[in-house]
Amino acid sequence: MPSDNVTPFRRPPKRVQQRQQGGMGFKTHRGKAVLVQLLTLATYIAAFLFPFPSPPGAPIQIVLASCISLALALAAVALAMPNRYDAMPWASTHHEHALRTLIIGFAVWTIASALIFVNGALGIVALYVHIAVVIWALIRAGVGIVLALLRRPIWNPKGWLL
């Protein structure tokens, strides 16, 4: 049989499927899900430790440190948004969960911070609301980290609690 035989019925050569290696590499679905949850956790811890905007007359180090939470939140959103629909089904629930944690927490945090501008005496209420938001985000992100390490989906990613 000649080597230049061209037929329309020839099967194309089989492609070798590239499979993601396991582990905690940030190119795997597991690594991305864990990283998004860790960034969400770090966002709220940094927001509580270094409030934004910083108090008037604060040194430049405090002003720069208060921008850390914003940078962490943007990094979490930048990682979660493109992977929300392209990831494995269990990992996409983690990205949706992290995005909703960031958005809901940010909205409640902003409303609580606005209370200080309404009346200075409401500052203590704002402090308690900030503490409640941090605890809420710690629980949500903590459960998300554990489930991401186990490669399990979030039960209700669009819910307010877990």
Secondary structure, DSSP 8 states (H G I E B T S, - for coil): --TT---TT-------------SS-TTSHHHHHHHHHHHHHHHHHHHHHS-SS--TT--HHHHHHTTHHHHHHHHHHHHHHHHHHHS-HHHHHHHHHHHHHHHHHHHHHHHHHHHHHH-GGGHHHHHHHHHHHHHHHHHHHHHHHHHHHTT---S-TTSS--
